[in-house]
Amino acid sequence: MRKKYTKIEATYQDKITEYEDKNITGYKLEKTENMPLQITEVEENNIVKVYYVKDKFNYAVEYYYDGQKDESKTEILEATYQDKITEYEDKNITGYKLEKVENTPLTITEVVENNIIKVYYIKDKFNYTVNYYYDGEKDESATSTYTATYKDIINTYEDKTKDGYRLDRVENMPLEVSELA
């Protein structure tokens, strides 16, 4: 950052106790040197130095599951003005998959309300299989595999009763779809 100078006239022995604040967006005062300043006849000594540094601001990472924000997973973090945030903690839960991430990379600004990364997860899809048995033997040709969403409840199946057979029993119904094979 370039140095900015402002010359102000003062009288010998004047005591300078304030200066014009020239802070810019995203920066904060770090320190001043030579304050208060007593004006002398040596011009090089009549300098007030004001130092600014980039400020720190909060940012949030919010986590959504099926469109609903989970407040317990939200993180409030801190970064320096103009930092670029490209990473976030993966907080995927069983049965879900990443849908999308909004506002990455995030460039930290002084407007905290804009410093939000949103991570969206949706229920994943899993396969389930219906096996058919005739006289206790699995008929591979009748086996069917389907796809359903995590936690769906399966209450029906395709009737594949062969001529001369009747339904003996159905096992594992209703079936709740899970990540387990």
CNS distance restraints for C-alpha pairs under 8 A (distance, minus, plus):
assign (resid  10 and name CA) (resid  14 and name CA) 6.50 0.50 0.50
assign (resid  10 and name CA) (resid  39 and name CA) 7.19 0.50 0.50
assign (resid  11 and name CA) (resid  39 and name CA) 6.91 0.50 0.50
assign (resid  12 and name CA) (resid  39 and name CA) 5.26 0.50 0.50
assign (resid  12 and name CA) (resid  40 and name CA) 5.68 0.50 0.50
assign (resid  12 and name CA) (resid  41 and name CA) 6.70 0.50 0.50
assign (resid  13 and name CA) (resid  38 and name CA) 5.65 0.50 0.50
assign (resid  13 and name CA) (resid  39 and name CA) 4.84 0.50 0.50
assign (resid  13 and name CA) (resid  40 and name CA) 6.11 0.50 0.50
assign (resid  14 and name CA) (resid  38 and name CA) 5.73 0.50 0.50
assign (resid  14 and name CA) (resid  39 and name CA) 5.40 0.50 0.50
assign (resid  15 and name CA) (resid  36 and name CA) 6.69 0.50 0.50
assign (resid  15 and name CA) (resid  37 and name CA) 5.65 0.50 0.50
assign (resid  15 and name CA) (resid  38 and name CA) 4.54 0.50 0.50
assign (resid  15 and name CA) (resid  39 and name CA) 6.47 0.50 0.50
assign (resid  16 and name CA) (resid  35 and name CA) 7.31 0.50 0.50
assign (resid  16 and name CA) (resid  36 and name CA) 5.55 0.50 0.50
assign (resid  16 and name CA) (resid  37 and name CA) 4.95 0.50 0.50
assign (resid  16 and name CA) (resid  38 and name CA) 6.26 0.50 0.50
assign (resid  16 and name CA) (resid  39 and name CA) 7.59 0.50 0.50
assign (resid  17 and name CA) (resid  35 and name CA) 6.38 0.50 0.50
assign (resid  17 and name CA) (resid  36 and name CA) 4.75 0.50 0.50
assign (resid  17 and name CA) (resid  37 and name CA) 6.70 0.50 0.50
assign (resid  18 and name CA) (resid  35 and name CA) 7.92 0.50 0.50
assign (resid  18 and name CA) (resid  36 and name CA) 7.57 0.50 0.50
assign (resid  23 and name CA) (resid  27 and name CA) 6.54 0.50 0.50
assign (resid  23 and name CA) (resid  28 and name CA) 6.73 0.50 0.50
assign (resid  23 and name CA) (resid  29 and name CA) 7.31 0.50 0.50
assign (resid  23 and name CA) (resid  52 and name CA) 7.13 0.50 0.50
assign (resid  24 and name CA) (resid  28 and name CA) 7.94 0.50 0.50
assign (resid  25 and name CA) (resid 110 and name CA) 7.17 0.50 0.50
assign (resid  26 and name CA) (resid  54 and name CA) 5.89 0.50 0.50
assign (resid  26 and name CA) (resid  55 and name CA) 5.58 0.50 0.50
assign (resid  26 and name CA) (resid  81 and name CA) 5.63 0.50 0.50
assign (resid  26 and name CA) (resid  82 and name CA) 7.99 0.50 0.50
assign (resid  26 and name CA) (resid 109 and name CA) 6.93 0.50 0.50
assign (resid  26 and name CA) (resid 110 and name CA) 5.66 0.50 0.50
assign (resid  27 and name CA) (resid  52 and name CA) 6.08 0.50 0.50
assign (resid  27 and name CA) (resid  53 and name CA) 5.34 0.50 0.50
assign (resid  27 and name CA) (resid  54 and name CA) 4.23 0.50 0.50
assign (resid  27 and name CA) (resid  55 and name CA) 4.78 0.50 0.50
assign (resid  27 and name CA) (resid  81 and name CA) 7.57 0.50 0.50
assign (resid  28 and name CA) (resid  52 and name CA) 5.35 0.50 0.50
assign (resid  28 and name CA) (resid  53 and name CA) 5.58 0.50 0.50
assign (resid  28 and name CA) (resid  54 and name CA) 6.22 0.50 0.50
assign (resid  28 and name CA) (resid  55 and name CA) 5.45 0.50 0.50
assign (resid  29 and name CA) (resid  50 and name CA) 7.58 0.50 0.50
assign (resid  29 and name CA) (resid  51 and name CA) 6.12 0.50 0.50
assign (resid  29 and name CA) (resid  52 and name CA) 4.47 0.50 0.50
assign (resid  29 and name CA) (resid  53 and name CA) 6.48 0.50 0.50
assign (resid  30 and name CA) (resid  50 and name CA) 7.88 0.50 0.50
assign (resid  30 and name CA) (resid  51 and name CA) 5.41 0.50 0.50
assign (resid  30 and name CA) (resid  52 and name CA) 4.98 0.50 0.50
assign (resid  30 and name CA) (resid  53 and name CA) 5.90 0.50 0.50
assign (resid  31 and name CA) (resid  50 and name CA) 6.14 0.50 0.50
assign (resid  31 and name CA) (resid  51 and name CA) 5.31 0.50 0.50
assign (resid  31 and name CA) (resid  52 and name CA) 7.15 0.50 0.50
assign (resid  32 and name CA) (resid  48 and name CA) 7.09 0.50 0.50
assign (resid  32 and name CA) (resid  49 and name CA) 5.46 0.50 0.50
assign (resid  32 and name CA) (resid  50 and name CA) 4.45 0.50 0.50
assign (resid  32 and name CA) (resid  51 and name CA) 6.08 0.50 0.50
assign (resid  33 and name CA) (resid  48 and name CA) 5.82 0.50 0.50
assign (resid  33 and name CA) (resid  49 and name CA) 4.94 0.50 0.50
assign (resid  33 and name CA) (resid  50 and name CA) 6.53 0.50 0.50
assign (resid  34 and name CA) (resid  47 and name CA) 6.97 0.50 0.50
assign (resid  34 and name CA) (resid  48 and name CA) 5.24 0.50 0.50
assign (resid  34 and name CA) (resid  49 and name CA) 6.77 0.50 0.50
assign (resid  35 and name CA) (resid  48 and name CA) 6.47 0.50 0.50
assign (resid  37 and name CA) (resid  46 and name CA) 7.05 0.50 0.50
assign (resid  37 and name CA) (resid  47 and name CA) 7.79 0.50 0.50
assign (resid  37 and name CA) (resid  48 and name CA) 7.03 0.50 0.50
assign (resid  38 and name CA) (resid  46 and name CA) 7.54 0.50 0.50
assign (resid  39 and name CA) (resid  45 and name CA) 7.99 0.50 0.50
assign (resid  39 and name CA) (resid  46 and name CA) 5.77 0.50 0.50
assign (resid  40 and name CA) (resid  45 and name CA) 7.16 0.50 0.50
assign (resid  40 and name CA) (resid  46 and name CA) 6.63 0.50 0.50
assign (resid  42 and name CA) (resid  46 and name CA) 6.97 0.50 0.50
assign (resid  43 and name CA) (resid  47 and name CA) 7.79 0.50 0.50
assign (resid  54 and name CA) (resid  80 and name CA) 6.43 0.50 0.50
assign (resid  54 and name CA) (resid  81 and name CA) 5.76 0.50 0.50
assign (resid  55 and name CA) (resid  80 and name CA) 5.84 0.50 0.50
assign (resid  55 and name CA) (resid  81 and name CA) 5.68 0.50 0.50
assign (resid  56 and name CA) (resid  78 and name CA) 6.47 0.50 0.50
assign (resid  56 and name CA) (resid  79 and name CA) 5.40 0.50 0.50
assign (resid  56 and name CA) (resid  80 and name CA) 4.25 0.50 0.50
assign (resid  56 and name CA) (resid  81 and name CA) 5.75 0.50 0.50
assign (resid  57 and name CA) (resid  78 and name CA) 5.52 0.50 0.50
assign (resid  57 and name CA) (resid  79 and name CA) 5.67 0.50 0.50
assign (resid  57 and name CA) (resid  80 and name CA) 6.21 0.50 0.50
assign (resid  57 and name CA) (resid  81 and name CA) 6.62 0.50 0.50
assign (resid  57 and name CA) (resid 108 and name CA) 7.20 0.50 0.50
assign (resid  57 and name CA) (resid 109 and name CA) 7.34 0.50 0.50
assign (resid  57 and name CA) (resid 110 and name CA) 6.54 0.50 0.50
assign (resid  57 and name CA) (resid 112 and name CA) 6.77 0.50 0.50
assign (resid  58 and name CA) (resid  76 and name CA) 6.51 0.50 0.50
assign (resid  58 and name CA) (resid  77 and name CA) 5.49 0.50 0.50
assign (resid  58 and name CA) (resid  78 and name CA) 4.32 0.50 0.50
assign (resid  58 and name CA) (resid  79 and name CA) 6.43 0.50 0.50
assign (resid  58 and name CA) (resid 112 and name CA) 6.22 0.50 0.50
assign (resid  58 and name CA) (resid 115 and name CA) 7.25 0.50 0.50
assign (resid  59 and name CA) (resid  76 and name CA) 5.79 0.50 0.50
assign (resid  59 and name CA) (resid  77 and name CA) 5.34 0.50 0.50
assign (resid  59 and name CA) (resid  78 and name CA) 5.90 0.50 0.50
assign (resid  59 and name CA) (resid  79 and name CA) 7.29 0.50 0.50
assign (resid  59 and name CA) (resid 108 and name CA) 7.47 0.50 0.50
assign (resid  59 and name CA) (resid 112 and name CA) 6.38 0.50 0.50
assign (resid  59 and name CA) (resid 115 and name CA) 4.69 0.50 0.50
assign (resid  59 and name CA) (resid 116 and name CA) 5.67 0.50 0.50
assign (resid  59 and name CA) (resid 117 and name CA) 7.93 0.50 0.50
assign (resid  60 and name CA) (resid  74 and name CA) 6.91 0.50 0.50
assign (resid  60 and name CA) (resid  75 and name CA) 5.51 0.50 0.50
assign (resid  60 and name CA) (resid  76 and name CA) 4.53 0.50 0.50
assign (resid  60 and name CA) (resid  77 and name CA) 6.08 0.50 0.50
assign (resid  60 and name CA) (resid 115 and name CA) 6.39 0.50 0.50
assign (resid  60 and name CA) (resid 116 and name CA) 4.76 0.50 0.50
assign (resid  60 and name CA) (resid 117 and name CA) 6.24 0.50 0.50
assign (resid  61 and name CA) (resid  74 and name CA) 5.68 0.50 0.50
assign (resid  61 and name CA) (resid  75 and name CA) 5.20 0.50 0.50
assign (resid  61 and name CA) (resid  76 and name CA) 6.69 0.50 0.50
assign (resid  61 and name CA) (resid  77 and name CA) 8.00 0.50 0.50
assign (resid  61 and name CA) (resid  88 and name CA) 7.20 0.50 0.50
assign (resid  61 and name CA) (resid 116 and name CA) 5.81 0.50 0.50
assign (resid  61 and name CA) (resid 117 and name CA) 4.73 0.50 0.50
assign (resid  61 and name CA) (resid 118 and name CA) 5.90 0.50 0.50
assign (resid  61 and name CA) (resid 119 and name CA) 7.32 0.50 0.50
assign (resid  62 and name CA) (resid  69 and name CA) 6.99 0.50 0.50
assign (resid  62 and name CA) (resid  70 and name CA) 7.53 0.50 0.50
assign (resid  62 and name CA) (resid  71 and name CA) 7.53 0.50 0.50
assign (resid  62 and name CA) (resid  73 and name CA) 7.02 0.50 0.50
assign (resid  62 and name CA) (resid  74 and name CA) 4.63 0.50 0.50
assign (resid  62 and name CA) (resid  75 and name CA) 6.69 0.50 0.50
assign (resid  62 and name CA) (resid 116 and name CA) 7.21 0.50 0.50
assign (resid  62 and name CA) (resid 117 and name CA) 6.21 0.50 0.50
assign (resid  62 and name CA) (resid 118 and name CA) 4.88 0.50 0.50
assign (resid  62 and name CA) (resid 119 and name CA) 6.10 0.50 0.50
assign (resid  63 and name CA) (resid  69 and name CA) 5.75 0.50 0.50
assign (resid  63 and name CA) (resid  70 and name CA) 5.83 0.50 0.50
assign (resid  63 and name CA) (resid  71 and name CA) 7.65 0.50 0.50
assign (resid  63 and name CA) (resid  73 and name CA) 6.25 0.50 0.50
assign (resid  63 and name CA) (resid  74 and name CA) 6.12 0.50 0.50
assign (resid  63 and name CA) (resid  91 and name CA) 7.57 0.50 0.50
assign (resid  63 and name CA) (resid 118 and name CA) 6.07 0.50 0.50
assign (resid  63 and name CA) (resid 119 and name CA) 4.89 0.50 0.50
assign (resid  63 and name CA) (resid 120 and name CA) 6.05 0.50 0.50
assign (resid  63 and name CA) (resid 121 and name CA) 7.72 0.50 0.50
assign (resid  64 and name CA) (resid  68 and name CA) 5.05 0.50 0.50
assign (resid  64 and name CA) (resid  69 and name CA) 4.22 0.50 0.50
assign (resid  64 and name CA) (resid  70 and name CA) 5.82 0.50 0.50
assign (resid  64 and name CA) (resid 118 and name CA) 7.43 0.50 0.50
assign (resid  64 and name CA) (resid 119 and name CA) 6.10 0.50 0.50
assign (resid  64 and name CA) (resid 120 and name CA) 4.72 0.50 0.50
assign (resid  64 and name CA) (resid 121 and name CA) 6.02 0.50 0.50
assign (resid  65 and name CA) (resid  69 and name CA) 6.48 0.50 0.50
assign (resid  65 and name CA) (resid  70 and name CA) 7.09 0.50 0.50
assign (resid  65 and name CA) (resid  96 and name CA) 7.99 0.50 0.50
assign (resid  65 and name CA) (resid 120 and name CA) 6.12 0.50 0.50
assign (resid  65 and name CA) (resid 121 and name CA) 4.91 0.50 0.50
assign (resid  65 and name CA) (resid 122 and name CA) 5.75 0.50 0.50
assign (resid  65 and name CA) (resid 123 and name CA) 7.87 0.50 0.50
assign (resid  66 and name CA) (resid 120 and name CA) 7.50 0.50 0.50
assign (resid  66 and name CA) (resid 121 and name CA) 6.28 0.50 0.50
assign (resid  66 and name CA) (resid 122 and name CA) 4.88 0.50 0.50
assign (resid  66 and name CA) (resid 123 and name CA) 6.85 0.50 0.50
assign (resid  67 and name CA) (resid 120 and name CA) 7.02 0.50 0.50
assign (resid  67 and name CA) (resid 121 and name CA) 7.80 0.50 0.50
assign (resid  67 and name CA) (resid 122 and name CA) 7.72 0.50 0.50
assign (resid  70 and name CA) (resid  74 and name CA) 6.86 0.50 0.50
assign (resid  73 and name CA) (resid  91 and name CA) 7.69 0.50 0.50
assign (resid  79 and name CA) (resid  83 and name CA) 6.53 0.50 0.50
assign (resid  79 and name CA) (resid 108 and name CA) 6.95 0.50 0.50
assign (resid  80 and name CA) (resid 108 and name CA) 6.86 0.50 0.50
assign (resid  81 and name CA) (resid 107 and name CA) 7.91 0.50 0.50
assign (resid  81 and name CA) (resid 108 and name CA) 5.22 0.50 0.50
assign (resid  81 and name CA) (resid 109 and name CA) 5.67 0.50 0.50
assign (resid  81 and name CA) (resid 110 and name CA) 6.97 0.50 0.50
assign (resid  82 and name CA) (resid 107 and name CA) 5.38 0.50 0.50
assign (resid  82 and name CA) (resid 108 and name CA) 4.75 0.50 0.50
assign (resid  82 and name CA) (resid 109 and name CA) 6.08 0.50 0.50
assign (resid  83 and name CA) (resid 106 and name CA) 7.97 0.50 0.50
assign (resid  83 and name CA) (resid 107 and name CA) 5.61 0.50 0.50
assign (resid  83 and name CA) (resid 108 and name CA) 5.43 0.50 0.50
assign (resid  84 and name CA) (resid 105 and name CA) 6.12 0.50 0.50
assign (resid  84 and name CA) (resid 106 and name CA) 5.44 0.50 0.50
assign (resid  84 and name CA) (resid 107 and name CA) 4.50 0.50 0.50
assign (resid  84 and name CA) (resid 108 and name CA) 6.49 0.50 0.50
assign (resid  85 and name CA) (resid 104 and name CA) 6.97 0.50 0.50
assign (resid  85 and name CA) (resid 105 and name CA) 5.45 0.50 0.50
assign (resid  85 and name CA) (resid 106 and name CA) 4.93 0.50 0.50
assign (resid  85 and name CA) (resid 107 and name CA) 6.36 0.50 0.50
assign (resid  85 and name CA) (resid 108 and name CA) 7.62 0.50 0.50
assign (resid  86 and name CA) (resid 104 and name CA) 5.83 0.50 0.50
assign (resid  86 and name CA) (resid 105 and name CA) 4.64 0.50 0.50
assign (resid  86 and name CA) (resid 106 and name CA) 6.58 0.50 0.50
assign (resid  87 and name CA) (resid 105 and name CA) 7.94 0.50 0.50
assign (resid  92 and name CA) (resid  96 and name CA) 6.45 0.50 0.50
assign (resid  92 and name CA) (resid  97 and name CA) 6.66 0.50 0.50
assign (resid  92 and name CA) (resid  98 and name CA) 7.16 0.50 0.50
assign (resid  92 and name CA) (resid 121 and name CA) 6.98 0.50 0.50
assign (resid  93 and name CA) (resid  97 and name CA) 7.92 0.50 0.50
assign (resid  94 and name CA) (resid 179 and name CA) 7.37 0.50 0.50
assign (resid  95 and name CA) (resid 123 and name CA) 5.89 0.50 0.50
assign (resid  95 and name CA) (resid 124 and name CA) 5.64 0.50 0.50
assign (resid  95 and name CA) (resid 150 and name CA) 5.67 0.50 0.50
assign (resid  95 and name CA) (resid 151 and name CA) 8.00 0.50 0.50
assign (resid  95 and name CA) (resid 178 and name CA) 6.75 0.50 0.50
assign (resid  95 and name CA) (resid 179 and name CA) 5.77 0.50 0.50
assign (resid  96 and name CA) (resid 121 and name CA) 6.05 0.50 0.50
assign (resid  96 and name CA) (resid 122 and name CA) 5.32 0.50 0.50
assign (resid  96 and name CA) (resid 123 and name CA) 4.25 0.50 0.50
assign (resid  96 and name CA) (resid 124 and name CA) 4.80 0.50 0.50
assign (resid  96 and name CA) (resid 150 and name CA) 7.59 0.50 0.50
assign (resid  97 and name CA) (resid 121 and name CA) 5.36 0.50 0.50
assign (resid  97 and name CA) (resid 122 and name CA) 5.60 0.50 0.50
assign (resid  97 and name CA) (resid 123 and name CA) 6.24 0.50 0.50
assign (resid  97 and name CA) (resid 124 and name CA) 5.48 0.50 0.50
assign (resid  98 and name CA) (resid 119 and name CA) 7.76 0.50 0.50
assign (resid  98 and name CA) (resid 120 and name CA) 6.15 0.50 0.50
assign (resid  98 and name CA) (resid 121 and name CA) 4.46 0.50 0.50
assign (resid  98 and name CA) (resid 122 and name CA) 6.48 0.50 0.50
assign (resid  99 and name CA) (resid 119 and name CA) 7.99 0.50 0.50
assign (resid  99 and name CA) (resid 120 and name CA) 5.43 0.50 0.50
assign (resid  99 and name CA) (resid 121 and name CA) 5.03 0.50 0.50
assign (resid  99 and name CA) (resid 122 and name CA) 5.95 0.50 0.50
assign (resid 100 and name CA) (resid 119 and name CA) 6.27 0.50 0.50
assign (resid 100 and name CA) (resid 120 and name CA) 5.31 0.50 0.50
assign (resid 100 and name CA) (resid 121 and name CA) 7.17 0.50 0.50
assign (resid 101 and name CA) (resid 117 and name CA) 7.21 0.50 0.50
assign (resid 101 and name CA) (resid 118 and name CA) 5.67 0.50 0.50
assign (resid 101 and name CA) (resid 119 and name CA) 4.55 0.50 0.50
assign (resid 101 and name CA) (resid 120 and name CA) 6.09 0.50 0.50
assign (resid 102 and name CA) (resid 117 and name CA) 5.83 0.50 0.50
assign (resid 102 and name CA) (resid 118 and name CA) 5.05 0.50 0.50
assign (resid 102 and name CA) (resid 119 and name CA) 6.51 0.50 0.50
assign (resid 103 and name CA) (resid 116 and name CA) 6.93 0.50 0.50
assign (resid 103 and name CA) (resid 117 and name CA) 5.21 0.50 0.50
assign (resid 103 and name CA) (resid 118 and name CA) 6.83 0.50 0.50
assign (resid 104 and name CA) (resid 117 and name CA) 6.54 0.50 0.50
assign (resid 106 and name CA) (resid 115 and name CA) 6.95 0.50 0.50
assign (resid 106 and name CA) (resid 116 and name CA) 7.66 0.50 0.50
assign (resid 106 and name CA) (resid 117 and name CA) 7.07 0.50 0.50
assign (resid 107 and name CA) (resid 115 and name CA) 7.61 0.50 0.50
assign (resid 108 and name CA) (resid 115 and name CA) 6.07 0.50 0.50
assign (resid 109 and name CA) (resid 114 and name CA) 7.46 0.50 0.50
assign (resid 109 and name CA) (resid 115 and name CA) 6.80 0.50 0.50
assign (resid 111 and name CA) (resid 115 and name CA) 6.93 0.50 0.50
assign (resid 112 and name CA) (resid 116 and name CA) 7.91 0.50 0.50
assign (resid 123 and name CA) (resid 149 and name CA) 6.36 0.50 0.50
assign (resid 123 and name CA) (resid 150 and name CA) 5.69 0.50 0.50
assign (resid 124 and name CA) (resid 149 and name CA) 5.86 0.50 0.50
assign (resid 124 and name CA) (resid 150 and name CA) 5.72 0.50 0.50
assign (resid 125 and name CA) (resid 147 and name CA) 6.37 0.50 0.50
assign (resid 125 and name CA) (resid 148 and name CA) 5.39 0.50 0.50
assign (resid 125 and name CA) (resid 149 and name CA) 4.30 0.50 0.50
assign (resid 125 and name CA) (resid 150 and name CA) 5.79 0.50 0.50
assign (resid 126 and name CA) (resid 147 and name CA) 5.45 0.50 0.50
assign (resid 126 and name CA) (resid 148 and name CA) 5.62 0.50 0.50
assign (resid 126 and name CA) (resid 149 and name CA) 6.22 0.50 0.50
assign (resid 126 and name CA) (resid 150 and name CA) 6.60 0.50 0.50
assign (resid 126 and name CA) (resid 177 and name CA) 7.04 0.50 0.50
assign (resid 126 and name CA) (resid 178 and name CA) 7.01 0.50 0.50
assign (resid 126 and name CA) (resid 179 and name CA) 6.52 0.50 0.50
assign (resid 127 and name CA) (resid 145 and name CA) 6.51 0.50 0.50
assign (resid 127 and name CA) (resid 146 and name CA) 5.43 0.50 0.50
assign (resid 127 and name CA) (resid 147 and name CA) 4.32 0.50 0.50
assign (resid 127 and name CA) (resid 148 and name CA) 6.39 0.50 0.50
assign (resid 127 and name CA) (resid 181 and name CA) 7.97 0.50 0.50
assign (resid 128 and name CA) (resid 145 and name CA) 5.67 0.50 0.50
assign (resid 128 and name CA) (resid 146 and name CA) 5.43 0.50 0.50
assign (resid 128 and name CA) (resid 147 and name CA) 6.21 0.50 0.50
assign (resid 128 and name CA) (resid 148 and name CA) 7.50 0.50 0.50
assign (resid 128 and name CA) (resid 177 and name CA) 7.24 0.50 0.50
assign (resid 128 and name CA) (resid 181 and name CA) 7.75 0.50 0.50
assign (resid 129 and name CA) (resid 143 and name CA) 7.12 0.50 0.50
assign (resid 129 and name CA) (resid 144 and name CA) 5.69 0.50 0.50
assign (resid 129 and name CA) (resid 145 and name CA) 4.29 0.50 0.50
assign (resid 129 and name CA) (resid 146 and name CA) 6.25 0.50 0.50
assign (resid 130 and name CA) (resid 143 and name CA) 5.81 0.50 0.50
assign (resid 130 and name CA) (resid 144 and name CA) 5.32 0.50 0.50
assign (resid 130 and name CA) (resid 145 and name CA) 6.34 0.50 0.50
assign (resid 130 and name CA) (resid 157 and name CA) 7.38 0.50 0.50
assign (resid 131 and name CA) (resid 138 and name CA) 6.77 0.50 0.50
assign (resid 131 and name CA) (resid 139 and name CA) 7.41 0.50 0.50
assign (resid 131 and name CA) (resid 140 and name CA) 7.61 0.50 0.50
assign (resid 131 and name CA) (resid 142 and name CA) 7.08 0.50 0.50
assign (resid 131 and name CA) (resid 143 and name CA) 4.75 0.50 0.50
assign (resid 131 and name CA) (resid 144 and name CA) 6.78 0.50 0.50
assign (resid 132 and name CA) (resid 138 and name CA) 5.75 0.50 0.50
assign (resid 132 and name CA) (resid 139 and name CA) 5.79 0.50 0.50
assign (resid 132 and name CA) (resid 140 and name CA) 7.78 0.50 0.50
assign (resid 132 and name CA) (resid 142 and name CA) 6.11 0.50 0.50
assign (resid 132 and name CA) (resid 143 and name CA) 6.09 0.50 0.50
assign (resid 132 and name CA) (resid 160 and name CA) 7.65 0.50 0.50
assign (resid 133 and name CA) (resid 137 and name CA) 5.10 0.50 0.50
assign (resid 133 and name CA) (resid 138 and name CA) 4.28 0.50 0.50
assign (resid 133 and name CA) (resid 139 and name CA) 5.74 0.50 0.50
assign (resid 134 and name CA) (resid 138 and name CA) 6.47 0.50 0.50
assign (resid 134 and name CA) (resid 139 and name CA) 6.83 0.50 0.50
assign (resid 134 and name CA) (resid 165 and name CA) 7.87 0.50 0.50
assign (resid 139 and name CA) (resid 143 and name CA) 6.65 0.50 0.50
assign (resid 142 and name CA) (resid 160 and name CA) 7.28 0.50 0.50
assign (resid 148 and name CA) (resid 152 and name CA) 6.55 0.50 0.50
assign (resid 148 and name CA) (resid 177 and name CA) 6.83 0.50 0.50
assign (resid 149 and name CA) (resid 177 and name CA) 6.85 0.50 0.50
assign (resid 150 and name CA) (resid 176 and name CA) 7.95 0.50 0.50
assign (resid 150 and name CA) (resid 177 and name CA) 5.27 0.50 0.50
assign (resid 150 and name CA) (resid 178 and name CA) 5.43 0.50 0.50
assign (resid 150 and name CA) (resid 179 and name CA) 7.14 0.50 0.50
assign (resid 151 and name CA) (resid 176 and name CA) 5.50 0.50 0.50
assign (resid 151 and name CA) (resid 177 and name CA) 4.90 0.50 0.50
assign (resid 151 and name CA) (resid 178 and name CA) 5.99 0.50 0.50
assign (resid 152 and name CA) (resid 176 and name CA) 5.69 0.50 0.50
assign (resid 152 and name CA) (resid 177 and name CA) 5.38 0.50 0.50
assign (resid 153 and name CA) (resid 174 and name CA) 6.34 0.50 0.50
assign (resid 153 and name CA) (resid 175 and name CA) 5.56 0.50 0.50
assign (resid 153 and name CA) (resid 176 and name CA) 4.55 0.50 0.50
assign (resid 153 and name CA) (resid 177 and name CA) 6.42 0.50 0.50
assign (resid 154 and name CA) (resid 173 and name CA) 7.15 0.50 0.50
assign (resid 154 and name CA) (resid 174 and name CA) 5.50 0.50 0.50
assign (resid 154 and name CA) (resid 175 and name CA) 4.95 0.50 0.50
assign (resid 154 and name CA) (resid 176 and name CA) 6.29 0.50 0.50
assign (resid 154 and name CA) (resid 177 and name CA) 7.47 0.50 0.50
assign (resid 155 and name CA) (resid 173 and name CA) 6.16 0.50 0.50
assign (resid 155 and name CA) (resid 174 and name CA) 4.85 0.50 0.50
assign (resid 155 and name CA) (resid 175 and name CA) 6.74 0.50 0.50
assign (resid 156 and name CA) (resid 174 and name CA) 7.95 0.50 0.50
assign (resid 161 and name CA) (resid 165 and name CA) 6.27 0.50 0.50
assign (resid 161 and name CA) (resid 166 and name CA) 6.60 0.50 0.50
assign (resid 161 and name CA) (resid 167 and name CA) 7.12 0.50 0.50
assign (resid 162 and name CA) (resid 166 and name CA) 7.89 0.50 0.50
